[in-house]
Amino acid sequence: MLLALLALSSALAGCAGIGFGIGVPLVPGVSIGVGVGGGGVNVGVGAGAGPFGVGVGVNQRGQVSGGVGVGASVPMGGARVGAGVGVGTVLHDPQRDRREPVYGP
C-alpha cells in the first residue's frame, strides 16, 4: 500500500521533484492518499503489488496525473515507512484545455 502511495506521490510531484504523502488502505493492495509535491496538495488512489505501484491523483488546480514506481518499506511502530522512485505525467490539465484551438493553414 505504501508503495502505491509513493508511486502516486512521485507522479503527483512531476518528473523532476520530490513528494511526500500518507495513505489509508481501502482493501489489500489499494489505498487512498494525500500528498504534497511539486504540483501542490494532491489526493488520489494507488495500487501496489510487491515492490511495484501505480497511482492516479488530482491536485488543487484540477490537473489529473498518473504514475508508476518501485520502492520498499519497513514496519515502524504501527505503520510502514518507505521510499521509492517513479515517473509520472499529467493526463489532463484543465488550463490547457481552455486555450483556444489552433487552426491549421
C-alpha positions as CSV (number, residue, x, y, z in Angstrom):
1,M,0.0,0.0,0.0
2,L,2.7,2.4,0.9
3,L,4.5,1.7,-2.3
4,A,1.4,2.7,-4.3
5,L,1.3,5.9,-2.3
6,L,5.0,6.5,-3.1
7,A,4.3,6.0,-6.8
8,L,1.4,8.3,-6.5
9,S,3.4,11.0,-4.7
10,S,6.1,10.7,-7.3
11,A,3.7,11.0,-10.1
12,L,2.0,14.0,-8.5
13,A,5.2,15.7,-7.8
14,G,6.1,15.6,-11.5
15,C,9.0,14.1,-13.3
16,A,11.5,16.3,-11.6
17,G,10.6,16.6,-7.9
18,I,10.0,15.0,-4.6
19,G,6.7,14.2,-3.0
20,F,5.6,13.1,0.4
21,G,2.3,11.6,1.4
22,I,0.2,9.4,3.6
23,G,-2.2,6.6,2.6
24,V,-5.1,4.8,4.1
25,P,-5.6,1.2,2.9
26,L,-9.1,0.5,1.5
27,V,-8.6,-3.2,0.6
28,P,-5.4,-5.2,0.2
29,G,-3.3,-3.6,-2.4
30,V,-5.4,-0.4,-2.8
31,S,-5.1,2.8,-0.8
32,I,-6.3,6.4,-0.9
33,G,-3.9,9.1,-0.1
34,V,-3.0,12.8,0.4
35,G,0.4,14.0,-0.8
36,V,2.4,17.2,-1.2
37,G,4.8,17.7,-4.1
38,G,5.8,20.0,-6.9
39,G,2.2,20.2,-8.0
40,G,1.0,21.3,-4.6
41,V,-1.5,19.3,-2.5
42,N,-2.9,16.2,-4.1
43,V,-5.4,13.5,-3.5
44,G,-5.5,10.2,-5.2
45,V,-5.8,6.4,-5.3
46,G,-2.9,4.0,-5.6
47,A,-2.5,0.2,-6.1
48,G,0.6,-1.9,-5.4
49,A,1.8,-5.4,-5.6
50,G,5.2,-6.3,-4.2
51,P,7.7,-3.5,-4.9
52,F,5.6,-2.0,-7.8
53,G,2.9,0.6,-7.6
54,V,0.7,2.7,-9.8
55,G,-1.4,5.7,-8.9
56,V,-3.8,8.4,-10.2
57,G,-4.5,11.7,-8.4
58,V,-5.7,15.3,-8.8
59,N,-4.1,18.5,-7.5
60,Q,-5.8,21.7,-6.4
61,R,-5.5,23.1,-9.9
62,G,-7.5,20.2,-11.3
63,Q,-4.6,18.5,-13.0
64,V,-5.0,14.8,-13.2
65,S,-1.7,12.9,-13.1
66,G,-0.8,9.2,-13.3
67,G,2.4,7.4,-12.4
68,V,4.2,4.2,-11.8
69,G,7.0,3.5,-9.3
70,V,9.0,1.0,-7.4
71,G,10.0,1.1,-3.8
72,A,10.4,-0.6,-0.4
73,S,9.0,-0.1,3.1
74,V,9.7,-1.4,6.6
75,P,7.4,-1.7,9.6
76,M,7.9,1.1,12.1
77,G,5.6,1.1,15.1
78,G,2.0,0.6,13.8
79,A,2.8,1.9,10.3
80,R,5.1,1.3,7.4
81,V,7.8,3.8,6.3
82,G,9.5,3.6,3.0
83,A,11.0,5.2,-0.1
84,G,10.6,4.8,-3.8
85,V,11.2,6.2,-7.2
86,G,8.8,6.6,-10.1
87,V,7.8,8.6,-13.1
88,G,4.6,10.4,-13.8
89,T,2.8,12.5,-16.3
90,V,-0.1,14.9,-16.5
91,L,-3.1,13.1,-18.0
92,H,-5.5,16.1,-18.0
93,D,-4.9,19.8,-17.5
94,P,-8.0,22.0,-17.4
95,Q,-5.9,25.1,-18.0
96,R,-4.5,23.7,-21.2
97,D,-8.0,22.6,-22.4
98,R,-9.3,26.2,-22.0
99,R,-6.9,27.6,-24.6
100,E,-8.3,28.4,-28.0
101,P,-7.8,25.7,-30.6
102,V,-5.1,26.1,-33.1
103,Y,-6.4,26.0,-36.6
104,G,-4.2,24.8,-39.5
105,P,-3.5,26.8,-42.7
